[in-house]
Amino acid sequence: MTEIVSGAGRPRAGLGGIRPAHRIWLEDEGLPVFGVGISELLKRVEATGSLRCAASDMGMAYSKAWQIVRRAEDHLGFKLMTRRTGGRGGGCSIVSEDGIRLFDAFDAYARDAELLLAELFATRFGEWSDALGDMSSDRAAASQVRGE
């Protein structure tokens, strides 16, 4: 007997529409240091020149954005941004070269992990291949990532 979970809709015979999900971040001694959120924050700082604007765009308090950036910098051992306080010309924040390299590397790492997890999902759940949709393109892309 197939059990229907409240809010889950009709019972399924396979895995139609079900895809792998994951979250990736970098941590130091069990503490999250860098992930999708701070990567997006830094990209918005790069685009706007302002941590305040970047935080606002993301629906985040300015103080929370500062806390996240400072904690990451403390654990990473380098500055993610250079800051100029306000005054005559106004203040600004500029993402450091190390910050740009880090978010570029992290984004590439996350994309590669997504492709590899899609391939692993297709491999492990292949018996339901009709219900998995077109995983073949994901598998081919994952093979390219590995240089095969």
C-alpha positions as CSV (number, residue, x, y, z in Angstrom):
1,M,0.0,0.0,0.0
2,T,1.3,3.5,-0.9
3,E,1.0,6.0,1.8
4,I,0.0,9.6,0.9
5,V,1.8,12.2,2.8
6,S,-0.2,15.3,3.7
7,G,0.3,18.0,1.1
8,A,2.4,15.6,-1.1
9,G,-0.3,15.1,-3.7
10,R,-0.9,11.7,-5.4
11,P,1.1,8.6,-4.7
12,R,3.9,8.0,-7.2
13,A,5.1,4.8,-8.8
14,G,8.5,6.2,-9.6
15,L,10.7,9.2,-9.2
16,G,9.1,11.5,-11.8
17,G,10.2,15.1,-11.3
18,I,12.4,14.2,-8.3
19,R,16.0,15.5,-8.6
20,P,19.0,15.5,-6.3
21,A,19.4,18.5,-4.0
22,H,22.3,19.7,-2.0
23,R,23.9,22.7,-0.3
24,I,27.6,23.3,-0.5
25,W,29.7,25.6,1.7
26,L,33.2,25.8,3.0
27,E,33.8,25.5,6.7
28,D,36.5,25.9,9.2
29,E,36.5,23.8,12.4
30,G,32.8,23.0,11.8
31,L,31.8,26.6,11.3
32,P,30.4,27.8,7.9
33,V,32.8,30.3,6.4
34,F,31.9,30.7,2.7
35,G,28.8,29.6,0.7
36,V,26.3,30.7,-1.8
37,G,25.0,33.6,0.3
38,I,28.3,35.3,0.8
39,S,29.3,34.6,-2.8
40,E,26.2,36.4,-3.9
41,L,26.8,39.2,-1.5
42,L,30.3,39.8,-2.8
43,K,29.0,39.8,-6.4
44,R,26.5,42.4,-5.5
45,V,29.1,44.5,-3.8
46,E,31.2,44.2,-6.9
47,A,28.3,45.4,-9.0
48,T,27.1,48.2,-6.8
49,G,30.3,49.3,-4.9
50,S,28.3,49.2,-1.7
51,L,27.9,46.6,1.0
52,R,24.8,48.5,2.2
53,C,23.2,48.3,-1.3
54,A,24.2,44.6,-1.7
55,A,22.7,43.7,1.7
56,S,19.5,45.6,1.0
57,D,19.2,43.9,-2.5
58,M,19.3,40.5,-0.7
59,G,16.9,41.6,2.1
60,M,19.6,41.4,4.7
61,A,20.4,43.9,7.4
62,Y,23.6,45.8,6.8
63,S,24.9,44.8,10.3
64,K,24.3,41.1,9.4
65,A,26.2,41.5,6.1
66,W,29.2,43.0,8.0
67,Q,29.1,40.2,10.5
68,I,29.2,37.6,7.7
69,V,32.0,39.3,5.9
70,R,34.1,39.8,9.0
71,R,33.6,36.2,10.2
72,A,34.7,34.9,6.7
73,E,37.7,37.1,6.7
74,D,38.7,36.0,10.2
75,H,38.6,32.4,9.2
76,L,40.1,32.8,5.7
77,G,43.0,35.0,6.8
78,F,42.5,37.6,4.1
79,K,40.3,40.5,3.3
80,L,37.3,40.0,1.0
81,M,36.7,43.7,0.5
82,T,38.5,47.0,0.9
83,R,36.4,49.7,2.4
84,R,36.4,53.5,2.2
85,T,34.4,55.3,4.8
86,G,31.9,58.1,3.8
87,G,32.8,61.7,3.6
88,R,33.0,64.2,0.8
89,G,33.1,61.6,-2.0
90,G,31.0,59.1,-0.1
91,G,32.0,55.6,1.0
92,C,32.4,52.5,-1.0
93,S,33.3,48.8,-0.8
94,I,35.5,47.1,-3.3
95,V,35.8,43.3,-3.5
96,S,39.5,42.4,-3.2
97,E,41.3,40.3,-5.8
98,D,41.3,37.4,-3.4
99,G,37.6,37.9,-2.8
100,I,36.9,37.7,-6.6
101,R,39.1,34.7,-7.0
102,L,37.4,33.0,-4.1
103,F,33.8,33.6,-5.3
104,D,34.8,32.5,-8.9
105,A,36.4,29.3,-7.6
106,F,33.5,28.6,-5.3
107,D,31.0,29.1,-8.1
108,A,32.9,26.8,-10.4
109,Y,33.2,24.2,-7.6
110,A,29.5,24.4,-6.9
111,R,28.6,24.0,-10.6
112,D,31.0,21.0,-10.9
113,A,29.5,19.4,-7.7
114,E,26.0,19.8,-9.1
115,L,26.9,18.1,-12.3
116,L,28.7,15.2,-10.5
117,L,25.8,14.8,-8.1
118,A,23.4,14.6,-11.1
119,E,25.5,11.9,-12.6
120,L,25.7,10.0,-9.4
121,F,21.9,10.3,-8.9
122,A,21.3,8.9,-12.5
123,T,23.8,6.1,-11.8
124,R,22.3,5.1,-8.4
125,F,18.6,5.5,-9.4
126,G,18.9,4.2,-13.0
127,E,16.2,1.6,-12.5
128,W,13.8,4.5,-12.5
129,S,15.4,6.1,-15.6
130,D,12.1,6.7,-17.4
131,A,10.9,8.8,-14.4
132,L,14.1,10.8,-14.0
133,G,13.8,12.9,-17.1
134,D,16.8,13.7,-19.3
135,M,19.7,13.0,-17.1
136,S,21.9,12.1,-20.0
137,S,22.9,15.7,-20.7
138,D,23.8,16.1,-17.0
139,R,26.0,12.9,-17.2
140,A,27.7,14.1,-20.4
141,A,28.4,17.5,-18.8
142,A,29.8,15.8,-15.7
143,S,32.1,13.7,-17.8
144,Q,33.4,16.9,-19.4
145,V,34.1,18.3,-15.9
146,R,36.2,15.3,-15.1
147,G,38.0,15.5,-18.5
148,E,36.7,12.3,-19.9
